[in-house]
Amino acid sequence: QLPTGLYKKVLVILHDSVLPFMNEPTLMMDFLTVAYGIGGAISLLALNGLFILIHQHNLEYPDFYKKLYSLLDPSIYHVKYRARFFHLTDLFLSSSHLPAYLVAAFIKRLARLALTAPPEALLMIIPFICNLFRRHPACRVLVHRPGGPADMSEDPYVMEEEEPSQSRALESSLWEIQSLQNHYHPDVAKAAAVLNQSLSEMEDDISGLLELSAYELFDKEVKKKAVDVPLEFEQVRGLFGKKNDIFAKHFSLD
């Protein structure tokens, strides 16, 4: 039993400052699997160590993807360790041997959570979803299904289902991304519109977008060269405009 603060400090450095120097890194299996099951930020930080044990030391974790799926909640787009989490999630979902229902469940959950995500997270997650479609063509039915649900109440996808195989994601459609095509931020709307076209074979490089911040977006907008836009074609005369204006007929100033 470790204090939460110490737990986080240990997990942050475990994958590069501890495991490489251990004669038997597999001794950390129990510690990391228990940490992964705690939830919240601790589970996110445990992913690094688990990634090394799974890929280099043949750790078998039967419910790994189920737990990874459960970590996707509204806070995932706001946490301090967002970049680390999505970098590793991208690696775990890179295998072409994953079943289509599993990848579709991740796509739908990420898209549903994107409806309330900030613009800096959306500019990362939309290319992330597009990359998943490129790797798993069987999931493209989510985009190209005619006659999708008219509203959220008709969507067969079960957001509350903890088991990805029971979420019915493959029966659904990706209406969430279509709704983001009307987003107030023009860059987000432009990114979401990519799914209206056929995706290229080359994956998008999201490494530069993982740590994109609201400050960077704001700074980019401020530095744009302003274009003078005419707001009035005729100079206003008086408070109500022209003399024959309808306001001038019915209102007057004392």
HELIX and SHEET records of a PDB file:
HELIX    1   1 THR A    4  ILE A   13  1                                  10    
HELIX    2   2 LEU A   14  VAL A   18  3                                   5    
HELIX    3   3 LEU A   19  PHE A   21  5                                   3    
HELIX    4   4 PRO A   25  MET A   28  5                                   4    
HELIX    5   5 MET A   29  TYR A   36  1                                   8    
HELIX    6   6 GLY A   40  GLN A   56  1                                  17    
HELIX    7   7 PHE A   64  SER A   70  1                                   7    
HELIX    8   8 PRO A   74  TYR A   77  5                                   4    
HELIX    9   9 ARG A   82  PHE A   92  1                                  11    
HELIX   10  10 ALA A  100  ALA A  114  1                                  15    
HELIX   11  11 PRO A  119  ARG A  135  1                                  17    
HELIX   12  12 PRO A  137  LEU A  142  5                                   6    
HELIX   13  13 MET A  152  GLU A  154  5                                   3    
HELIX   14  14 PRO A  164  GLN A  166  5                                   3    
HELIX   15  15 ALA A  169  GLU A  171  5                                   3    
HELIX   16  16 TRP A  175  LEU A  180  1                                   6    
HELIX   17  17 PRO A  186  ALA A  192  1                                   7    
HELIX   18  18 ALA A  193  ASN A  196  5                                   4    
HELIX   19  19 ALA A  214  VAL A  222  1                                   9    
HELIX   20  20 ILE A  246  HIS A  250  1                                   5    
END                                                                             
